[in-house]
Amino acid sequence: MATMKKLIAVVATTFLLTSCGQKDVASVSGMDLDFNAKVETVELGIKKLEDSVTNSGEILSLEDFEKLTGKTGAILDEFDDLVETFLSDIELASAKLPTEDTVENPSKLTLLSWADGYKSWAYYQRQNQLISEECVSKAGGWMGCVYTKVQAQIDNAKSSRDKLKDTIQGIEEWRKLAGK
């Protein structure tokens, strides 16, 4: 039974995010914005979130699951703030952004598509957060709840990667163009 509990906990926490905290240090004004640095900030937030999930498979108690779920909500809020800052900076620089991608900067349309990929990723992570919150509320049967929701969490995780994959590919293409 302990092995089954551990398996359920590992699967459930695999789809939760447990640590963001990445600060956006590239926020400045006008065309002084370094969009490569801004993208790196968001990428580091995603990486840190995903890395921390790898180490969160030891949750066996409701208390630990509840803590993780609460922490994940806060982390997703932080990630949303990173993306909103990214969008604000795009708007701040929009009048001076090129209409086509250049060595200096991606176009506004390209930047907005990247932000959309980040927002899509976060949306599906939030769906898994809602599932976890639902399971936390079932104090005595939280593991059973997690077990019955595993497929939904797997589907959300897959969906979260779809647009993000396109975003990452677009970023890599621009970096190649820019020699970065």
N, C-alpha and C positions, 0 to 999 in steps of 0.2 A: 504493500500500500504506500509506503514511503517513496518507493521508486516512481509510482504513478503520480503521487503528489508533486514530486520533483519535476517529472516530465511536463505536467500541466503548468507548473510555475515557470519552467523554462520557456515553453511555447507562449504563454501569456506575456511574459516580460520581454520576449524577443520583439514584440510589436509595440512596446512602450518605449518612450524616450526618457532618459533619466538625467541628462545634464547638458545645458547649453552654456549660459553664462558668458558667451563670447561678446565682447563689447565692440561696437563699430567705431574704430579709431580713424576711419578714412573720411569722416564727415567734415567737409569744408564747404566753401561757397563757390558759386559760379562754375566756370570751366576748370577750376583747380581740382575738381573732383577726379579722383583716380578710380575709375570704374573697375579696373582690374583688382585693386585693393578691396573695393567694396564687395566684389564677387568672392574674393578669397575669404572675406569675413563671414559671408553667408555659408560658403563651402565648409569653413572650419566649424561653424555652428552645426551643420548637418553631420559632419564627420564625428564631432565630439558626441553628439546625440546617439549616433549609431554605435560608436565605440563603447559607450557606457552600457548600451543594451546587452552587448556581448558578455559583460561581467555581472549581469543582474539575474542570473538563472538560479540563484539560491533561495528564492522567496518561497517559504513553506508556511508562513503564518498569515492570517488575515491582517494583523498589525503591520507586518512588513509590506504586504500588498497594498494596504491603505496608504502607507507612507510613500511608496513608489508612485501610486496613482496621484496623490496630491502633488508630489514633486514634479511629475510629468506635466500636469496642468500648468504649473508655473513656468516650466521650461518651454512649453509650447507658446505661452504668452511672450516670453523673451524672444523666441524665434520670430513670432509675428511682428514684434517690434523691429527686429533686424530688417525684415522684408519691407515694413512700412517706411523705415529710414531710407532704404534703397529706393523705393518708389518716390519718396519726397526729393531725394537727391536727383533722380532722373528729371522730375518736374523742374527743379531748381536750374538745372543745366539745359533744359529742353530747347530753349531758343538758340543755343549755340551748338547743339549736337548735330552731327552730319546726317544727311538723309540716307546715306549708304555707309556701311561699316568702313572705317579707315584704320590706319595703323595707330592713330592717336586715341580714337574712341569708337565703340560700337554705335550704331544708329539708335535713335530713341525707340524705334520699333523693335529692334533686337533686344535692347535692354528691357523693354516692357514684356517681351515674350519670355525672357529669363525670369523676371519677377513672377509672371504667371505660372511658370513651372514650379517655382518655390512655393507659391501660394497653394497650388494643387497638392504638392507633397504634404504641406502642413494640414490641408483639409482632411486628407485620409488618415493622417496621424491623429487628428482630432476625433475622427470617427472611432478609432481604436480607444482613444481616451474615454469617450462616452461609454463604450462597452465596459471598460475597466471600472468606471464610476458606477455603472449599473451592478456589476458583480460585487463591488465593495458594499453596496447597500444590502446585499443578501448575506449578511453576517455568517450565518451557519452554513450556507451553501455556496460560498464564493468560489470555491474550486470547481464545483459542479457547473456553475454559471460560466466560468472561464472555459471549461472543457467543452460546453455546448456552443460557445461562441468562437472557437478556434478557427473554423473555416471562414467566418466573416472577417476575423482579424488577418488571416492569410490573404484574403481577397483585397482587403484595404491596403495591406502592405504592398501587394503587387501593383495595385492602382496608383499608389503614391509614387512608385518608381517610374511609371510610364512617362509622364510629362517631364519629370526630373531628368530622365535619360536624354530626352531631346534637348533640354536646357544644357546639360553637361556637354553634349556633343556640339551645340552651338557655341558654347564658351571655348571649347577646345579649338574649334575652327577659327574663331576670332583671335585667340592667342597665337595660333600659327601665323595668321595674317600679320599680326602685330609683332611677331618675333618675341613673344613673352613666354 
